[in-house]
Amino acid sequence: MSQPVTATSSTESLSLNELTTLLQQIFERHGTSQAVAQVLADNCARAQRDGSYSHGVFRIPGYLASLASNWVDGQAVPKVEDVASGFIRVDAANGFAQPALAAARGLLVEKARNAGIAVLAIRNSHHFAALWPDVEPFAEEGLVALSVVNSMTCVVPHGAQKPLFGTNPIAFAAPRAQGNPIVFDLATSAIAHGDVQIAARKGHLLPAGMGVDRQGEPTEDPKAILDGGALLPFGGHKGSALSMLVELLAAALTGGNFSFEFDWKKHPGAQTPWTGQLLIVIDPSKSGGNSFAQRSAELVRQMHAVGLERMPGDRRFIERAKSQDAGIPLGVEELTKLRALATHR
């Protein structure tokens, strides 16, 4: 697993705006439109700021490889379709999912406030980022948000012999009175694929039960998982069932690809899964009774009262506060490479 970076003489700290600007320059230099670059850069920079290193600047080479291979269209303009009182469809046009969400976001909030609940179905899209940034902003506006997205085939269903599902994360966000929103983002695999890549790069072993090698044998070696092996679902049959649920909601319901339905062999270097995403947004003010945000705060108080020291997502808020005070630390070598990418293709 990745560890928080501590600023030293071998690191340089950037503000969120500085890092976002640098990443936007990189994306534009490598073929995205300005609008797409702004959304992707904001997403990556915020993940880095919050200590989600497996989805921060670590992802940049993967984004650029997919763009260079012509697997994803960095100039795509999403098509928003208002199809029902509480339902929106978006064709991402083989572009990234976050710009598709951005294009429909205003209408999605409007529908949720009018009808009490609204669904956004994104298809023909590539999602290569953390999922929590997609839902947290809704909670900051007093709304409840749930999102699922499927991925590329790399997870063996419980009881099966070969991979079929993706890591298939689920993200949830809800407002909380007198505190940060309740936000969590979890892969239905035993570990996120990005964390396996980081462990392999650093030469670290993984805990038992994370994955199998190409022969289907359990392994703690991340390189063996990446070299023809596969991940396992968390919690055995329970995680496997949730992963299936994500495939149905993110792909079957939206019209996107299942994790096993796309083939990128003709696009060497492609890394972004071409799938679908579903978001459900609820306006809790329609439920009546006590304030939902107050009830959320009470639940958190009771969880702390029984001994829970850290809520899901707390580490991100702690890292965010640190970064706001001291900047976002990046290794000098890594930052040099990023600056070079911003000026050269």
C-alpha positions, 0 to 999 in steps of 0.5 A: 500500500502507498504511504503518505509523503513527508516533505524533505529536501528531496521533495518540493511542495506545490499548492493545489492550484499549482499542481492542477495547472501543471497537470492541465498543461500535461493533458493538453500537451498530450492531446486533450481539449482544454475542457477535458484537461481541466476536469482530469487535472482537478481530479488527479490533483485532488487525489494527490492532495488527499493522499490517494497516491494510487490515483494521483500523479501516479496515474498520469503515465497511464492516461498519456499511454491511452491517449497516445494509443488512440484508445480514448478520445481526449477531445470527446464532447459528451452528449447529455440526454434528458430522458425522464423526470429522474433519469439522465443518460450521457454518451461519453463518446469514447472519452473520459467519464469525469467530463461526462459527469461534469456536463450533466451535473447541473441537470442531475442536481436539478432533477434530484432536488425536484423529484427527490432522486435522480439517476445518471447513466454514463456509457461509452466512457473511460474511468481511470481515477478515484471514485470518491471525487465524483460523489463528495461534491454532492454531499457538500451540497446536502445531497446523498450520492452513490456511484458505481463503475466497472473496470477491466477484467482482472478479478476472479469471481469467488469459486471460479478459475479465471478473471471476469470482473473488474475491481468495480468500486463503489463510492458513497457520500452523505452530508454530516452536520458539524463535520466533514461529509461521510465519504467512502470509496472501496474496490470490490476486489481485495485490493485496488489495482493501482495499489498492486502496481505501486507495491510492484514498483516498490518491491513490496509484498502484499498481504495474503488473500489479495490475488493469484498468479497465472496458474491460479495459485495464491501469491503475495507477489504483486508482480505475479498478479500483474504478470498474467495473474488476477485479483480476488474479491474481498470477503469471498462470495460477498465481495463477488456478489457486490462486484456482479452488482456493479457490472449490472448497474454500471454496464448492463443498465447504462449501456456500457461495456462489461469488464470482459467486453472490450479488447484493447489489443490493437491499442498498445499501451492502453490502460483506461477501461472502456466501460460505464458508470452509474450515479444515484443522487438523493435529496434527503430533505424530501424525507421529512422528519429530523435533518438527515445531516444531524442524523448522520452526525449522531450515527458518527458520534455513536460509532466513536462512542463504541470505540471506532477511532477513525471513520472511512475517509478520515485519512483523506481529510487529515491529509487534505488539511496538511496539504492546505497548510504545507502544500502538496509534497512531490519528489523532485525527480517525479516533479521534474518528469511532470514538468518535462511532460508539460512541455514535450510529447 
